[in-house]
Structures are given as C-alpha cells and as structure tokens.
Amino acid sequence: MLEQVGLPALIDRLAEERPWALTLSLGEQQRLAFARAFLQRPEWLFLDEASSALDEAAEANLYGELIRQLPRTGIISVGHRTSLLAFHERRFRLEGGGAWRVEEISAGTRDLGAR
C-alpha cells in the first residue's frame, strides 16, 4: 500500500516508533492518510483538504484510486481546488447568510478537472 501511495521509502521503517507528524512532510502525511483509507475501506470518507499539499497529478492518481478501489464508499471532500470536481458528482455550495444549494457536476466539468 505504501508503494501505491508513493511512499516506498517507508516500507522498511514500519516498525519504527517516532513522532511521525514531526518527521513526515504534510504531503507524506496526506499520502499516508489515503493508504489508511484504502486499507480500512470505510462506508463514508470525509476528506478535508486531503490533497492540498500534493501536486495535481498525485491528487488525480490518489482520488482516482479511491474511486476505483472503494466503489461503495461515499466520498465527501472539502477543498479549494477546482481539480477536485473531477472526482465528484455533486457540489454543496455555501452561499452566505445561511443559504446553500446542491449542484450537479456535469461529466464535462469532471473531465476538465481530471487534466
């Protein structure tokens, strides 16, 4: 799993006890969180800026794998990148003053976000 998320250097370090939050970069911590999701296979997955420290190619790879490997998992993402649209079917938009709406994301928009 560590190879799949781009952390092969950690494979030989699995038995180490250390303050990993201080050792790993934010991007590495985010990759590790994706590995946990793949292993735990939750029914629902809530991701808050889960790929903000990754480049868009790594984000696309990890989100694509989530969709492929966890087809029954409901994925809810909070983020600022429009590239996240590629991996979701609906967007919950907060409009201020307590107003909100749910928008369908067209397949064309999802295709553009995946590039």
Secondary structure, 3 states (H helix, E strand, C coil): CCCCCCCHHHHHHCCCCCCHHHHCCHHHHHHHHHHHHHHHCCCEEEEECCCCCCCHHHHHHHHHHHHHHCCCCEEEEECCCHHHHHHCCEEEEEEECCEEEEEECCHHHHHHHCC
